[in-house]
Amino acid sequence: MEQMEHSCPFCSRKYPSSPDLVKHKYEEHKEAMFRCLACTEVVTLFDTYREVIEHAAQVHRVSVEAAAQSSVFLPDRKCKYK
């Protein structure tokens, strides 16, 4: 029997693999996830606002402080996936 190691941060369901968990989150919790509005080619979703800020620093080379103050990365409903 396959071990369920990956827990959903939104509902605590467990999945045997990371791809299964990602699929579940996109299907069941998309509206609760944060979107990077700077990513224009692909919809990039994150579980937490902190993950969006860290993504901005790494991918878009924006300082954490600047990202936290930018309207592109603010944690309001506009940044959630719709």
C-alpha positions as CSV (number, residue, x, y, z in Angstrom):
1,M,0.0,0.0,0.0
2,E,1.3,3.4,-1.0
3,Q,2.1,5.8,1.9
4,M,0.2,9.1,1.9
5,E,3.0,11.7,2.6
6,H,1.7,14.9,1.1
7,S,-0.9,16.8,3.1
8,C,-3.1,19.5,1.6
9,P,-2.6,22.8,3.6
10,F,-6.2,23.8,3.0
11,C,-8.1,20.6,4.0
12,S,-5.5,18.2,5.4
13,R,-6.3,15.4,2.9
14,K,-3.3,13.3,2.2
15,Y,-1.9,12.2,-1.2
16,P,0.8,9.7,-2.2
17,S,2.7,12.1,-4.5
18,S,3.4,15.7,-4.9
19,P,1.8,15.8,-8.4
20,D,-1.4,14.3,-6.9
21,L,-1.4,17.0,-4.2
22,V,-0.9,19.8,-6.8
23,K,-3.7,18.5,-8.9
24,H,-6.0,18.4,-5.9
25,K,-5.1,22.0,-4.8
26,Y,-5.7,23.3,-8.3
27,E,-9.1,21.5,-8.6
28,E,-10.4,22.0,-5.1
29,H,-8.7,25.1,-3.6
30,K,-7.7,27.4,-6.5
31,E,-9.8,30.3,-5.2
32,A,-7.9,30.2,-1.9
33,M,-4.4,30.3,-3.5
34,F,-2.3,33.4,-4.3
35,R,-1.4,34.2,-7.8
36,C,1.8,36.0,-9.0
37,L,0.5,38.7,-11.3
38,A,4.0,39.4,-12.6
39,C,3.9,35.9,-14.3
40,T,2.1,36.7,-17.5
41,E,2.9,33.7,-19.6
42,V,1.7,31.1,-17.1
43,V,-0.7,31.3,-14.1
44,T,1.5,30.7,-11.1
45,L,-0.3,29.9,-7.9
46,F,1.0,29.6,-4.3
47,D,-0.4,28.4,-1.0
48,T,0.7,31.4,1.0
49,Y,1.5,35.1,0.5
50,R,5.0,34.4,1.9
51,E,5.6,32.0,-1.0
52,V,4.6,34.7,-3.5
53,I,7.1,37.1,-2.0
54,E,9.9,34.5,-2.0
55,H,9.0,33.7,-5.6
56,A,9.2,37.4,-6.6
57,A,12.6,37.7,-5.0
58,Q,13.9,34.6,-6.7
59,V,12.2,34.6,-10.2
60,H,11.6,38.3,-10.8
61,R,14.7,39.5,-8.8
62,V,12.6,41.9,-6.7
63,S,13.7,42.4,-3.1
64,V,11.5,40.9,-0.5
65,E,10.8,44.4,0.9
66,A,9.9,45.8,-2.5
67,A,7.7,42.8,-3.3
68,A,5.9,43.2,0.0
69,Q,5.0,46.8,-0.9
70,S,4.2,46.2,-4.6
71,S,0.5,46.1,-5.7
72,V,1.5,43.1,-7.9
73,F,2.2,41.0,-4.8
74,L,-0.3,42.4,-2.3
75,P,-2.3,39.7,-0.5
76,D,-5.8,41.0,-1.4
77,R,-8.5,39.4,-3.5
78,K,-7.0,40.8,-6.7
79,C,-4.0,38.5,-6.1
80,K,-6.1,35.4,-5.6
81,Y,-6.9,33.2,-8.6
82,K,-10.3,33.9,-10.1
